[in-house]
Amino acid sequence: MVKILLAADIHVPSSLLGIILDAVKLVKPEAIILSGDLSYDGKLSDIEKLFSKLRKASEIMRIISVLGNHDLWLHGNQRDSITKIERIGKVAEKYGVNLLDVEGRVEFGNYDIVGNVGWYDYSFAPDYGTSSFDLQKYENCNPCGVDKRIIKSNCIKNFASSCPCNIWHNDCIYADIDAKKFASENKKKIEKNIRGRKTIIVTHHAPLMRLIKERSFFNAFDGQDMSNLVFKPGSGISYYIYGHLHDRSVAPITQINGVTFINPFTFQLNLGDYIGKAVLDL
């Protein structure tokens, strides 16, 4: 039997990292799976800090990771969130990290571990599929219908009196991604890498709307429906590890149709809970 420690939404720099490092030393897992949002705002130096500290905590532990939306936020002269994945991949390689956004699939004993960041296609929006659904509002990441360029210029660095909307989703401001296209491509990549062996899927974003315990405009950015892939007969999927929702999952662990869905975020808030509940014994 081997132990896999699960972690999500560490958001380095964060006090959560200390709890996770303590857990690595106590549990001595054969592997750790990170389900995205490694960093608070996408700084490569923070992602490298996480990989470095995990590797220092254990030289032999497999580190298997996907990225989160925060990790694809851009800084300075960075202009492309997609090519940033390649840059993060080089950092991962330096520390012997299996970055699934680059590798797609790795073997771990009798299991395949498959995944990537996932992303969202707005289909979790509360009005999706109705006549009131306004795609442009979601593409601009705010319920006010304001162009995201106006939000960026009038509401970010200095919250101006001319700011026309006081709430928005930050991906429109800090990332450069065609959300629907990216989500579709990532889903296809995961499907391609499933080959019928016992499988653990890892994404940052949520795979089922029923895993989310609240309904709001911002559900549109929570994930995309993966049910036709996850519950496909013969797929071999045993576990689905995700993050992004923080404490907004209906439960940290949910079993549906023989698949166990785990969002480990809330376990990380307490070391005792974490080492007792966020470990897979395979």
FENMO-V162173 format. One record per run of one state. SS is the DSSP state (h for helix, s for strand, l for the rest). FROM is the first residue (numbers start at 1). LEN is the number of residues. If there is no record, write none. Layout:
SS | FROM | LEN
SS | FROM | LEN
//
This chain:
l | 1 | 2
s | 3 | 5
l | 8 | 4
s | 12 | 1
l | 13 | 3
h | 16 | 12
l | 28 | 3
s | 31 | 5
l | 36 | 3
s | 39 | 1
l | 40 | 4
h | 44 | 14
l | 58 | 4
s | 62 | 5
l | 67 | 3
h | 70 | 3
l | 73 | 8
h | 81 | 14
l | 95 | 2
s | 97 | 3
h | 100 | 4
l | 104 | 1
s | 105 | 4
l | 109 | 2
s | 111 | 5
l | 116 | 19
h | 135 | 5
l | 140 | 8
h | 148 | 8
l | 156 | 15
h | 171 | 4
l | 175 | 4
h | 179 | 15
l | 194 | 4
s | 198 | 5
l | 203 | 3
s | 206 | 1
l | 207 | 2
h | 209 | 3
s | 212 | 1
l | 213 | 4
h | 217 | 5
l | 222 | 1
s | 223 | 1
l | 224 | 3
h | 227 | 4
l | 231 | 6
s | 237 | 6
l | 243 | 6
s | 249 | 1
l | 250 | 3
s | 253 | 4
l | 257 | 2
s | 259 | 5
l | 264 | 1
h | 265 | 5
l | 270 | 1
h | 271 | 7
l | 278 | 1
s | 279 | 3
l | 282 | 1
//
